[in-house]
Amino acid sequence: MIINPNRLQFFEYESVSLSCEVQGNSPGWRLKRYTVTKKMSDCGTDWGKKQVSSCILHLTPSDSGVYWCESGSGEHSNTVNITLPGVDLILESPALPVTEGHSVTLNCRYKKTPSDHTADFYKDGSFIRTESTGEMTIPAVSQSDQGLYSCRHPELGRSAKSLMAVTDLSPPASLIISPSRSQFFEYESVSLSCEVQGNSPGWRLKRYTVTRKMSDCGTDWGMKKESSCILHPTQSDSGVYWCQSESGEHSNTVTITVHDAIILECPALPVTEGNSVTLNCRYKKTPSDLTADFYKDGSFIRTESTGMMTIPAVSQSDQGLYSCRHPELGRSQESRMTVTGNDRPASPIHTAAPPLANSDTTNDLKLIKDTLRVLKQKLDTVTENQEEILLHIRRMGGVRRQSLDIDVAQSVEELVGFETKLSERPEYKKRVVGT
């Protein structure tokens, strides 16, 4: 879906043009929306004016919502979230993903032009800098520039936040982290490796930590094992990790943080649009109650009794900073989930393993069995509330009910296998019989 002008925030009665850019000759595509009025409809029904291949809209507050293109067979495009904040200033930030290396200008725009254009700019809630022109330019964007941006005028207040997504240029090497998450407890095992395209030689795994020191794996940290670097992190290992060649080329970066009581297991690497993702609130010491609240960009999403929250089919709107909170153990640090476009049919993935306790086998197996029970209940719920869930998921990512059924069934199957493997481990059998 293409939006012109290419931004998410608008003032009332501004004009916006929306169109569907279809690959090949696929017919029957319509422009749809789901607004704050909780109504789903097509352009030309009770909103918008069809003009050649576009839909022209003169916005009012009730037009705030999610817009996308959808085919007659249920295929869908990217989504765009249009907002009318209802304040005296907006942030002009790209609505569509920006390619890494390109220049981007963010503009703090005012309904009534003030005498002073000075504006403060923020990313993910943290101050970046002040610009006297009200415009901030990023000369060459990278993955680290992806985030929620806003601006503030000393007299007119602060704008709403807008997400700027960045797509990479397929770097010559990729940093792979296993398990694929950014938060860890002390002394957990982490494997890092460089996946190099072609035969480019001389790649090293590097890091810059909270101790403000840059170094390579195998110097004063990590243990080289074949093509990987094994790390058992402590607090001082928190930092940014990446692969770098002798000529200065570099891979994606991964930020690792080490914590004491509670962490959020969230994919460290980008997730493909349409795939399933499970976020897991994990505890160093297993509490009697696993219930956890989940948050995105600081806003409450929902409470899950298992401590795990599944997004059946992720879309660009799911991209953001996630955290979880336990009623007794407190709140985890935020982790960013990045979503990339999907050029192939979606297939479910499971990024967070069942949360193993550090106590004993009985607790571990009980936890898995409880999770199985909840997942099976979820599968029944999908059947009973088919239409309501289908509407919600189509709005968020556009998958059919069967896909969700398969996803839940596969999760159950994986957990059953995991339970069996855990029961058969000799070291756990010894603990059970008390030897």
Disulfide bonds with the S-S distance in Angstrom:
Cys20-Cys69 2.07
Cys43-Cys55 1.96
Cys108-Cys151 2.06
Cys194-Cys243 2.14
Cys217-Cys229 1.98
Cys281-Cys324 2.05
